[in-house]
Amino acid sequence: MTRLALVLTALLAAAVLAAPAAQAGTSQESIIQDDAVFLNGHPGQQLDIVKSIGATTIHSLVFWNHVAPKPNSRRRPSGNLSDPTSYADSAWAPYDALVREAQARGLSILLSPTGFAPKWAECRGGRNCKPNAKLYGQFVTAIARRYSGTFKDSSGSTLPKVTRWSIWNEPNQQGWLNPQPQAAKLYRNLVYAGLAALKKTGHGHDQVLLGETAPIGRGRSTDPTTFLLNLFCVNSRGHRLRGKVARAQGCQHFKRFSGITGFAHHPYNLSATGPALRKPRGKGDITLKTMSRLTKVLRLGARGRAIRSGLPVYFTEYGIQTRPPNRRYGVPVSKQAMWLNQADWLAYKNRAVRSVSQYELFDGADTSVFTTGLIFHSGQPKPSFDAYRLPIWASRKGSRTSLWMWVRPAAGAPQAITIQHDTGGGFKDVATVTTNSRGFASASESGRTGRWRFLWTSSDGVQHSSRAASVKDH
């Protein structure tokens, strides 16, 4: 057995012991995405870990060129590309395994059919160049039919139904959709095609998220505020675009986005580093610090009758890189734990936000790319692993400390927790509080100095502690 497998086994054993019997809540869901891990064909062990630390939803990108036949050919394949059987069983296998294993553990699945487009569905101007919306609609139709709840795979087994979708990934980024000056028009047509495909395959009442927008505009990419105004065909006052500008954005063919039930966003900082409330440079960038910009642009979109008013917001991708293992970007591992907890707290405070997200579970082998995992590639947990299970945030409130706490794995039933305070002589019990049915609790305690934490005892009698939080963390 490899070292990684040994560490995983130990992690899993500890995690399973800690898992209570209560069912997860849905009011503030916890999404995890790690396609490298969850699409390995045998994701059960990793999903057990996810379940044990309190996540409720797996988000996965369904890569068009990974599933499509002859993705490197310029000639379109023959056959009915709306039929799941026109695609190789081996191409579907990782997604089939993920959907089955997630359902078996009571985890929700959110699928995002996205690029990279096969070459026969794009222009010759580079990756994801003007992907053909009609062909994309056929791809979404094939996915929706496969996960309709009635489709039988080649072995005769009926696949589970998927009822949660988002359309494309980071369409305001050059790497995901180009050319960017036309990105809003291109994405709008992809959304129309995706919505039509879902509706005609029996998924008309499913959850469908718009956006999956990246937070930062840099280089040839577009900031999310500008992108969304163009997508909604409105100006900064919510008035419909007219004339040459409207024609450039394809607004003469604009239709309301009927069937969209929420908006998905990735509120990273630049390079996915901390602190959580770092202010971005661009006036149209939307991070945790500038969420009011998203609220405003969605309100303008509703005013322009592009979307319904009051769309809930879902954070579907977020993380903070650590150094180590990244040698160029990142924060110390203790800071990652702290700022991920702050992100949880900020999302909880924002009434429009319905989910938080963690990208990734494990760091990848390439330490120059996204080291946002809760676990090192070796299998060694970072401090953020335990901090994810039991988030805590402390803030000043006059002469007192305000504490926000979350027993993430125990949502579904109230839990008793013990608050402890350390002013230099060690942690001492100061109060006992009970969480609500979603696992949340808050308290106001005298004093602004020292460190705070809380203890929670799971149903098997094992006691767990949150990280130590201090108002000096700010």
C-alpha positions as CSV (number, residue, x, y, z in Angstrom):
1,M,0.0,0.0,0.0
2,T,1.3,3.5,-0.9
3,R,2.0,6.2,1.7
4,L,-0.9,8.2,0.3
5,A,-3.2,5.2,0.6
6,L,-2.1,4.6,4.2
7,V,-2.7,8.2,5.2
8,L,-6.1,8.2,3.4
9,T,-7.1,5.1,5.3
10,A,-6.2,6.7,8.6
11,L,-7.9,9.9,7.7
12,L,-11.0,8.0,6.7
13,A,-11.1,5.9,9.8
14,A,-10.9,9.0,12.0
15,A,-13.5,10.9,9.9
16,V,-16.0,8.1,9.9
17,L,-15.8,7.8,13.7
18,A,-16.6,11.5,13.9
19,A,-19.6,11.4,11.6
20,P,-22.9,11.8,13.4
21,A,-26.2,10.2,12.4
22,A,-28.0,13.6,11.8
23,Q,-28.8,14.5,8.2
24,A,-27.1,17.5,6.6
25,G,-29.1,20.7,6.4
26,T,-29.7,22.6,3.1
27,S,-30.0,26.3,4.1
28,Q,-26.3,27.0,3.9
29,E,-24.9,24.2,1.8
30,S,-21.2,23.3,1.6
31,I,-19.9,22.5,-1.8
32,I,-16.7,20.8,-2.6
33,Q,-15.1,20.5,-6.1
34,D,-12.1,18.4,-6.9
35,D,-12.4,16.9,-10.4
36,A,-9.0,15.3,-10.3
37,V,-10.0,13.3,-7.2
38,F,-13.7,12.7,-7.7
39,L,-13.5,11.7,-11.4
40,N,-10.9,9.0,-10.7
41,G,-13.5,6.3,-11.4
42,H,-13.5,5.1,-7.7
43,P,-14.4,8.1,-5.6
44,G,-16.0,6.4,-2.7
45,Q,-13.2,6.7,-0.2
46,Q,-12.8,10.4,-0.9
47,L,-16.5,11.0,-0.8
48,D,-16.6,9.4,2.7
49,I,-14.1,12.0,3.9
50,V,-16.2,14.7,2.3
51,K,-19.3,13.5,4.0
52,S,-17.6,13.2,7.4
53,I,-16.4,16.8,7.5
54,G,-19.9,18.1,6.7
55,A,-20.0,18.9,3.0
56,T,-23.3,18.5,1.4
57,T,-22.7,18.9,-2.4
58,I,-20.2,17.8,-5.0
59,H,-19.7,20.2,-7.9
60,S,-18.1,18.7,-11.0
61,L,-17.4,20.0,-14.5
62,V,-18.5,17.8,-17.3
63,F,-15.7,18.5,-19.9
64,W,-17.1,18.4,-23.4
65,N,-13.9,17.3,-25.0
66,H,-13.4,14.5,-22.4
67,V,-16.8,13.0,-23.3
68,A,-17.2,13.8,-27.0
69,P,-16.2,11.4,-29.7
70,K,-13.1,12.4,-31.8
71,P,-12.5,15.6,-29.9
72,N,-9.3,16.4,-31.8
73,S,-10.8,16.1,-35.2
74,R,-12.1,19.1,-37.2
75,R,-14.7,16.9,-38.8
76,R,-17.9,16.5,-36.9
77,P,-18.6,12.9,-35.9
78,S,-21.5,11.1,-37.5
79,G,-24.4,9.9,-35.3
80,N,-26.9,11.5,-33.0
81,L,-24.9,13.6,-30.6
82,S,-28.0,14.1,-28.4
83,D,-28.1,10.4,-27.7
84,P,-25.9,9.3,-24.7
85,T,-25.1,6.0,-26.5
86,S,-23.3,8.0,-29.2
87,Y,-20.6,8.6,-26.7
88,A,-18.2,6.0,-25.4
89,D,-19.1,4.2,-22.2
90,S,-15.5,4.8,-21.0
91,A,-16.0,8.5,-21.4
92,W,-19.1,8.5,-19.2
93,A,-17.6,6.1,-16.6
94,P,-16.0,8.6,-14.2
95,Y,-19.3,10.7,-14.1
96,D,-21.4,7.6,-13.7
97,A,-19.3,6.5,-10.7
98,L,-19.4,9.9,-9.1
99,V,-23.2,10.3,-9.5
100,R,-23.8,6.7,-8.1
101,E,-21.3,7.0,-5.2
102,A,-22.6,10.5,-4.2
103,Q,-26.2,9.4,-4.2
104,A,-25.3,6.4,-2.0
105,R,-23.9,8.8,0.6
106,G,-26.7,11.3,0.5
107,L,-24.6,13.9,-1.3
108,S,-26.1,16.3,-3.8
109,I,-24.5,16.6,-7.3
110,L,-24.2,19.8,-9.2
111,L,-23.0,19.3,-12.8
112,S,-21.6,22.0,-15.1
113,P,-21.5,20.9,-18.8
114,T,-18.6,23.0,-20.1
115,G,-15.6,23.3,-22.4
116,F,-13.1,22.7,-23.4
117,A,-15.0,22.2,-26.7
118,P,-14.0,19.5,-29.1
119,K,-12.3,21.0,-32.2
120,W,-15.2,20.1,-34.4
121,A,-17.4,22.4,-32.3
122,E,-15.2,25.5,-32.3
123,C,-13.5,27.9,-34.7
124,R,-9.8,27.9,-35.5
125,G,-9.0,30.9,-33.3
126,G,-7.8,28.9,-30.3
127,R,-9.3,26.9,-27.4
128,N,-13.0,27.4,-26.8
129,C,-13.2,29.7,-29.8
130,K,-16.9,30.5,-30.6
131,P,-18.2,27.1,-29.4
132,N,-21.2,26.1,-31.5
133,A,-24.3,26.7,-29.3
134,K,-26.4,24.2,-31.2
135,L,-23.8,21.4,-30.8
136,Y,-23.4,22.4,-27.1
137,G,-27.2,22.0,-26.7
138,Q,-26.9,18.4,-28.1
139,F,-24.1,17.7,-25.6
140,V,-26.3,19.0,-22.7
141,T,-29.2,16.9,-24.1
142,A,-27.1,13.8,-24.0
143,I,-26.0,14.4,-20.4
144,A,-29.5,15.3,-19.3
145,R,-30.9,12.1,-20.8
146,R,-28.2,10.0,-19.2
147,Y,-29.0,11.4,-15.8
148,S,-32.7,11.5,-16.1
149,G,-33.3,8.8,-13.6
150,T,-34.6,6.3,-16.2
151,F,-31.5,5.8,-18.4
152,K,-29.9,2.3,-18.2
153,D,-26.2,2.0,-18.8
154,S,-24.6,-0.7,-20.9
155,S,-24.8,-3.2,-17.9
156,G,-28.5,-2.6,-17.5
157,S,-28.3,-0.6,-14.3
158,T,-30.4,2.6,-14.0
159,L,-28.4,5.7,-13.4
160,P,-29.5,8.2,-10.7
161,K,-31.2,11.4,-11.6
162,V,-29.3,14.7,-11.5
163,T,-31.5,17.8,-10.8
164,R,-28.9,20.5,-10.3
165,W,-27.0,22.2,-13.2
166,S,-24.9,25.2,-14.0
167,I,-24.0,26.3,-17.5
168,W,-20.4,26.5,-18.6
169,N,-17.5,27.6,-16.5
170,E,-16.0,31.1,-16.1
171,P,-17.3,32.5,-19.4
172,N,-15.6,35.9,-18.7
173,Q,-12.2,34.3,-18.8
174,Q,-10.2,34.1,-22.0
175,G,-9.2,30.5,-21.4
176,W,-12.8,29.3,-21.2
177,L,-14.5,31.4,-23.9
178,N,-13.1,33.5,-26.7
179,P,-12.9,36.0,-28.2
180,Q,-13.7,37.9,-25.0
181,P,-15.2,41.0,-26.8
182,Q,-17.9,38.6,-28.0
183,A,-18.0,36.5,-24.8
184,A,-21.4,37.8,-23.5
185,K,-23.1,37.0,-26.8
186,L,-21.5,33.6,-27.1
187,Y,-22.4,32.7,-23.5
188,R,-25.9,33.9,-23.9
189,N,-26.4,31.6,-26.8
190,L,-24.9,28.7,-24.8
191,V,-27.3,29.4,-22.0
192,Y,-30.3,29.4,-24.3
193,A,-29.2,26.1,-25.8
194,G,-28.5,24.6,-22.4
195,L,-31.9,25.7,-21.0
196,A,-33.7,24.3,-24.0
197,A,-31.9,21.0,-23.7
198,L,-32.8,20.6,-20.1
199,K,-36.4,21.5,-20.6
200,K,-37.0,19.1,-23.4
201,T,-35.4,16.2,-21.5
202,G,-37.6,16.4,-18.4
203,H,-35.4,18.7,-16.4
204,G,-37.5,21.8,-16.8
205,H,-38.1,22.1,-13.0
206,D,-34.5,21.5,-12.0
207,Q,-32.2,24.0,-10.4
208,V,-30.2,25.7,-13.1
209,L,-27.5,28.3,-12.3
210,L,-26.3,31.1,-14.5
211,G,-22.9,32.6,-14.4
212,E,-20.1,30.5,-12.8
213,T,-18.3,33.8,-13.3
214,A,-14.6,34.3,-12.4
215,P,-14.0,37.2,-10.0
216,I,-11.1,39.1,-11.7
217,G,-10.7,40.8,-15.1
218,R,-7.1,40.8,-16.3
219,G,-5.3,40.5,-19.5
220,R,-7.8,39.6,-22.3
221,S,-10.4,38.4,-19.8
222,T,-13.4,40.5,-18.7
223,D,-14.3,41.6,-15.3
224,P,-17.6,40.1,-14.1
225,T,-19.4,43.4,-13.8
226,T,-18.8,44.4,-17.4
227,F,-19.5,40.8,-18.6
228,L,-22.8,40.6,-16.8
229,L,-24.0,44.0,-18.0
230,N,-23.3,42.9,-21.6
231,L,-24.9,39.5,-20.9
232,F,-28.1,41.2,-19.6
233,C,-28.0,43.8,-22.5
234,V,-28.2,46.6,-20.0
235,N,-26.1,49.6,-19.1
236,S,-24.9,50.7,-15.7
237,R,-28.4,52.2,-15.0
238,G,-30.3,49.1,-16.0
239,H,-31.5,50.5,-19.3
240,R,-31.5,48.3,-22.3
241,L,-28.5,48.7,-24.7
242,R,-29.3,50.4,-28.0
243,G,-27.7,50.9,-31.4
244,K,-24.2,49.9,-32.2
245,V,-23.4,48.7,-28.7
246,A,-26.5,46.5,-28.6
247,R,-25.6,45.0,-32.0
248,A,-22.1,44.2,-30.9
249,Q,-23.4,42.3,-28.0
250,G,-26.1,40.4,-30.0
251,C,-28.8,42.1,-28.0
252,Q,-31.2,42.4,-31.0
253,H,-32.0,38.7,-30.4
254,F,-32.2,39.0,-26.6
255,K,-34.6,36.7,-24.7
256,R,-35.2,36.6,-21.0
257,F,-33.3,33.8,-19.2
258,S,-36.4,31.8,-18.3
259,G,-35.7,28.7,-16.1
260,I,-32.7,30.2,-14.3
261,T,-33.1,29.7,-10.6
262,G,-29.8,31.0,-9.2
263,F,-26.5,32.7,-9.9
264,A,-23.1,31.0,-9.4
265,H,-19.9,33.0,-8.7
266,H,-16.3,32.2,-7.8
267,P,-15.3,35.0,-5.3
268,Y,-11.6,34.3,-5.2
269,N,-8.9,37.0,-4.6
270,L,-6.3,37.4,-7.3
271,S,-4.1,34.2,-7.4
272,A,-6.5,32.7,-4.8
273,T,-4.6,34.1,-1.9
274,G,-5.6,35.8,1.4
275,P,-6.8,37.6,3.3
276,A,-10.4,36.9,2.6
277,L,-11.3,40.6,2.5
278,R,-8.5,41.8,0.3
279,K,-9.8,44.5,-2.0
280,P,-9.4,43.8,-5.7
281,R,-7.8,46.3,-8.0
282,G,-10.3,46.4,-10.8
283,K,-13.5,48.5,-10.5
284,G,-15.6,45.6,-11.9
285,D,-13.9,42.8,-10.0
286,I,-16.2,40.9,-7.6
287,T,-14.6,39.1,-4.6
288,L,-15.7,38.6,-1.1
289,K,-14.7,42.2,-0.4
290,T,-16.9,43.6,-3.2
291,M,-20.0,41.4,-3.2
292,S,-22.2,44.5,-3.2
293,R,-21.1,44.9,-6.9
294,L,-22.7,41.5,-7.7
295,T,-25.9,42.4,-5.8
296,K,-26.1,45.6,-7.9
297,V,-25.5,44.1,-11.3
298,L,-28.1,41.3,-10.6
299,R,-30.5,44.0,-9.6
300,L,-29.8,45.8,-12.9
301,G,-30.3,42.6,-14.8
302,A,-33.7,42.1,-13.1
303,R,-34.6,45.7,-13.9
304,G,-33.8,45.0,-17.5
305,R,-36.0,41.9,-17.4
306,A,-33.1,39.6,-18.2
307,I,-33.5,37.6,-15.0
308,R,-36.0,37.4,-12.2
309,S,-35.4,39.6,-9.2
310,G,-33.9,38.2,-6.0
311,L,-31.9,35.4,-7.6
312,P,-30.1,33.5,-4.8
313,V,-26.3,33.5,-5.1
314,Y,-24.2,30.3,-4.9
315,F,-20.5,30.3,-4.3
316,T,-19.6,27.3,-6.4
317,E,-15.8,27.6,-6.4
318,Y,-13.5,29.2,-3.8
319,G,-10.2,28.5,-2.1
320,I,-7.0,29.9,-0.7
321,Q,-3.6,28.7,-1.8
322,T,-0.9,27.7,0.7
323,R,2.8,28.1,0.6
324,P,4.1,25.5,1.0
325,P,3.6,23.6,-1.2
326,N,3.3,26.4,-3.8
327,R,6.6,28.2,-4.0
328,R,5.2,31.4,-5.6
329,Y,1.7,32.1,-4.3
330,G,-0.1,31.3,-1.1
331,V,-0.3,32.0,2.6
332,P,0.9,30.0,5.6
333,V,-1.3,27.0,6.3
334,S,-2.6,28.5,9.5
335,K,-3.7,31.6,7.7
336,Q,-5.6,29.5,5.1
337,A,-7.6,27.8,7.9
338,M,-8.4,31.2,9.5
339,W,-9.4,32.9,6.3
340,L,-11.5,30.0,5.1
341,N,-13.5,30.3,8.3
342,Q,-13.9,34.0,7.7
343,A,-15.2,33.3,4.2
344,D,-17.8,30.9,5.8
345,W,-18.8,33.7,8.2
346,L,-19.1,36.3,5.5
347,A,-21.3,34.0,3.4
348,Y,-23.5,33.3,6.4
349,K,-24.0,37.0,7.0
350,N,-25.0,37.7,3.4
351,R,-28.7,36.8,3.0
352,A,-28.4,36.4,-0.7
353,V,-25.7,33.7,-0.5
354,R,-26.9,30.1,-0.2
355,S,-23.7,28.2,-0.3
356,V,-20.0,28.2,0.4
357,S,-17.5,26.2,-1.7
358,Q,-14.1,24.6,-1.2
359,Y,-11.8,24.0,-4.2
360,E,-10.0,21.5,-3.8
361,L,-10.0,18.6,-1.3
362,F,-6.4,17.5,-2.1
363,D,-3.5,19.5,-3.5
364,G,-2.5,18.2,-6.9
365,A,1.0,16.9,-7.7
366,D,1.8,20.1,-9.7
367,T,2.5,22.6,-6.9
368,S,2.7,25.5,-9.4
369,V,-1.1,25.2,-9.9
370,F,-3.8,25.6,-7.3
371,T,-2.6,24.5,-3.9
372,T,-6.0,25.3,-2.3
373,G,-6.6,21.8,-0.9
374,L,-7.5,20.9,2.7
375,I,-5.0,18.0,2.4
376,F,-1.5,18.0,1.0
377,H,-0.9,15.8,-2.0
378,S,1.0,13.4,0.3
379,G,-2.2,12.8,2.3
380,Q,-1.2,14.9,5.3
381,P,-4.1,17.1,6.4
382,K,-3.6,20.9,6.6
383,P,-4.9,22.8,9.6
384,S,-7.8,23.8,7.3
385,F,-9.1,20.2,7.3
386,D,-10.2,20.4,10.9
387,A,-11.1,24.1,10.6
388,Y,-13.4,23.2,7.7
389,R,-15.2,20.7,10.0
390,L,-15.7,23.2,12.8
391,P,-15.6,26.8,11.5
392,I,-15.3,29.6,14.1
393,W,-14.9,33.4,13.8
394,A,-14.3,36.0,16.5
395,S,-14.8,39.7,16.1
396,R,-14.8,42.7,18.4
397,K,-18.1,44.2,19.6
398,G,-17.5,47.0,22.1
399,S,-15.8,45.5,25.1
400,R,-16.9,42.0,24.2
401,T,-16.1,39.4,21.7
402,S,-18.7,38.1,19.3
403,L,-18.3,34.5,18.4
404,W,-19.8,32.7,15.4
405,M,-19.6,28.9,15.2
406,W,-20.6,26.1,12.9
407,V,-20.8,22.4,13.6
408,R,-20.7,21.5,10.0
409,P,-21.1,17.7,10.1
410,A,-24.0,17.9,12.5
411,A,-26.5,20.1,10.7
412,G,-30.0,18.7,11.0
413,A,-30.2,18.5,14.8
414,P,-29.3,20.9,17.6
415,Q,-25.9,20.2,19.2
416,A,-24.5,21.2,22.5
417,I,-21.0,22.9,22.3
418,T,-18.7,24.2,25.0
419,I,-17.0,27.6,24.5
420,Q,-13.4,27.9,25.9
421,H,-11.2,31.0,26.4
422,D,-7.5,31.2,26.9
423,T,-5.8,34.5,28.1
424,G,-2.5,32.9,28.7
425,G,-3.1,30.2,31.3
426,G,-4.6,27.6,29.1
427,F,-8.2,27.1,27.8
428,K,-11.0,27.2,30.3
429,D,-14.7,26.5,29.9
430,V,-16.7,29.8,29.9
431,A,-20.1,28.8,28.4
432,T,-22.2,26.1,26.9
433,V,-24.5,26.9,24.0
434,T,-26.7,24.9,21.6
435,T,-26.6,25.2,17.9
436,N,-29.7,25.6,15.8
437,S,-30.9,22.7,13.6
438,R,-28.4,23.8,10.8
439,G,-25.4,23.6,13.1
440,F,-24.9,27.3,13.7
441,A,-24.4,29.1,17.0
442,S,-23.4,32.5,18.1
443,A,-22.4,34.0,21.5
444,S,-21.2,37.3,23.0
445,E,-18.5,36.9,25.7
446,S,-16.8,39.5,27.9
447,G,-13.2,40.4,27.0
448,R,-11.5,41.2,23.7
449,T,-8.1,39.5,24.3
450,G,-6.9,36.0,24.3
451,R,-8.0,33.0,22.1
452,W,-11.3,31.3,21.7
453,R,-12.4,27.9,20.6
454,F,-15.3,25.5,21.0
455,L,-15.6,21.8,21.7
456,W,-18.1,19.5,20.2
457,T,-18.8,15.8,21.1
458,S,-20.0,13.7,18.2
459,S,-22.6,11.0,18.6
460,D,-19.9,8.3,19.2
461,G,-18.5,10.2,22.2
462,V,-15.4,11.6,20.4
463,Q,-14.6,15.2,21.3
464,H,-13.4,17.6,18.6
465,S,-12.2,21.2,19.0
466,S,-12.3,24.1,16.5
467,R,-9.2,26.0,15.7
468,A,-8.2,28.7,18.2
469,A,-9.6,32.1,17.1
470,S,-8.6,35.5,18.2
471,V,-9.9,39.0,17.4
472,K,-6.2,39.8,16.7
473,D,-6.5,37.6,13.6
474,H,-8.0,40.6,11.8
